[in-house]
Amino acid sequence: MTQITIKQVENAFVPAREISDPEKFSGRETYVKDAYLALIADGSNIAIVGNRGIGKSSLARQIINISQGDNRLLDKLGIYSDEKLDYLSIYYACGNSITNTQELLERLLTTRECFLEWIYEIPTATKELDKLNGNLNIGIASVGGDVSSERTTTSTIQKHSIETIFHNVISDLLKAKVAKNGVLIVIDEFDQIKDISGFASFLKSLATNTPGLKFCIVGVAQDIQNLMKEHESSDRLFAGSVINLPVMGKTELRQIIITGENSINNLITFSESAKDKIIDLSQGHPYIVHLIGKQAFRTAYFDGKYEELDENYVENILKAIAEKEADPVLEGRYKKAVASSQAREIVLKALANYNGTDNEIFTTEVYKKAIEKDVDNPSQYVGHLVTNDYGSEVIKVRDKYYRFKDSLFQTYVKARPSIY
């Protein structure tokens, strides 16, 4: 029998990070094509919006690949291209440490993985960055030298100063023709920035004055206006190139599982019914497929179970995921919402299992389900779930209608075995 390594097993499914390898990327043909066309269209910026856990960051990584001349995904999906692109492409994930867009610009300029080392190849750009030295201790050394620290506080940098310096640095990079097609900046987790006031207007100014620059903005939002919070400017900036990423289709989700199986030479596989179960549990979220797949393969490998895994095996894996807190964030949110109440857990699951249009939940039907399970006054528990004390996981839309603020959490609630 062909041997497989623990490294192969651990990387067959990757819930902890985005998919960078085009060979492991599944589906999304329409959206990959839209992104590629935006890359080759003059003046286009890209925005990727949608719920958590549906593959926005993975698509952004593929956009980086394509922008750097890697056409493997285009070829794999049968998307026609007649050239290999050549962008200076930068990827930056904001996280919750960025409080405003001035800090974002500063990080882009002074982080080694972004523009820092490129800037020191170009004397005029170096002079621009040196203007920050009075306010920034970024520990800059010459190219090839050591950099002991890359940034400290910038509270004294005025907004107009950092924006002007950023504009000038980008202009110098474009004039130096460091890449044939220009500069692409991918900003992931943009929704995590607390204050984005004025950023759309700044991007509009950059688009006018530095036409070789493109942005790809990625974030959790229902639409681009919700993400950018400046309707008129954002409409113009991203016209025709907004990718509102929906949940994945069943065929695409199945391909994720098959790709995972193939990566370990099919020595561990899922039965067709087990695949169907995983797909149903995921509710279109590839993250859930990767989470279940990783735990299943890992457990099977250490148990020496080199065979087809069935539905019962998947059920046991779901219990293990909860018990081991394989996703501590989702599990922590679940336990906070439920707290010590069986009745609240019943109501939470009834809400998660309601199939309404536009993700809206009609509580009259939910209350019936809860009452059938001996929950008295279920409306009080819905009231709890709206409050911060229980995580504010549910939002009131209008009278008698609610929705989950996060569809990935809703999916986790549906899939997770009950505590009580």
HUGI-V677045 format. One record per backbone hydrogen bond with DSSP energy under -0.5 kcal/mol. CO is the residue of the C=O (numbers start at 1). NH is the residue of the N-H. If there is no record, write none. Layout:
BEGIN
CO:NH
CO:NH
END
This chain:
BEGIN
5:9
6:10
7:11
9:12
9:13
14:17
18:20
20:22
21:24
21:25
22:25
28:32
29:33
30:34
31:35
32:36
33:37
34:38
35:39
36:40
37:41
41:44
46:217
47:49
47:243
48:219
49:245
50:221
51:54
53:287
55:59
56:60
57:61
58:62
59:63
60:64
61:65
62:66
63:67
64:68
65:68
65:70
66:69
66:85
67:87
69:71
71:75
72:76
73:77
74:78
74:79
75:78
78:80
83:85
86:181
86:182
87:89
88:184
90:186
92:94
92:188
94:97
97:99
98:194
99:195
100:104
101:105
102:106
103:107
104:108
105:109
106:110
107:111
108:115
111:114
111:116
112:117
115:119
116:120
118:121
119:122
121:123
122:126
123:127
124:128
125:129
126:130
127:131
128:131
129:132
130:133
132:135
132:136
136:138
142:145
146:148
154:157
158:162
159:163
160:164
161:165
162:166
163:167
164:168
165:169
166:170
167:171
168:172
169:173
170:174
171:175
172:176
173:178
174:177
182:88
183:214
184:90
184:186
185:187
185:216
186:92
186:188
187:218
188:94
189:192
190:193
194:196
195:101
196:199
198:202
199:203
200:204
201:205
202:206
203:207
204:208
205:209
206:210
210:213
212:183
214:185
215:46
216:187
217:48
218:190
219:50
219:221
223:227
224:228
225:229
230:234
231:235
232:236
233:237
234:238
236:239
237:45
238:241
241:47
241:243
242:244
243:49
243:245
249:253
250:254
251:255
252:256
253:257
254:258
255:259
256:260
257:261
258:262
259:263
260:264
261:264
261:266
262:265
264:267
269:309
271:275
272:276
273:277
274:278
275:279
276:280
277:281
278:282
279:283
279:284
280:283
282:285
284:248
284:286
285:288
285:289
286:290
287:291
288:292
289:293
290:294
291:295
292:296
293:297
294:298
295:299
296:300
297:301
298:302
299:303
300:305
301:304
304:306
305:307
307:269
309:271
310:314
311:315
312:316
313:317
314:318
315:319
316:320
317:321
318:322
319:323
320:324
321:326
322:325
326:328
327:331
328:332
329:333
330:334
331:335
332:336
333:337
334:338
335:339
338:341
340:342
341:345
342:346
343:347
344:348
345:349
346:350
347:351
348:352
349:353
351:354
354:356
356:359
357:360
360:362
361:363
361:402
362:365
362:366
363:367
364:368
365:369
366:370
367:371
368:372
369:373
370:373
370:375
371:374
374:376
377:380
378:381
378:382
379:383
380:384
381:385
382:386
383:386
383:387
384:387
385:393
385:394
387:390
387:392
388:391
393:405
395:397
395:403
398:401
400:363
401:397
401:398
402:361
403:395
406:410
407:411
408:412
409:413
410:414
411:415
412:416
END
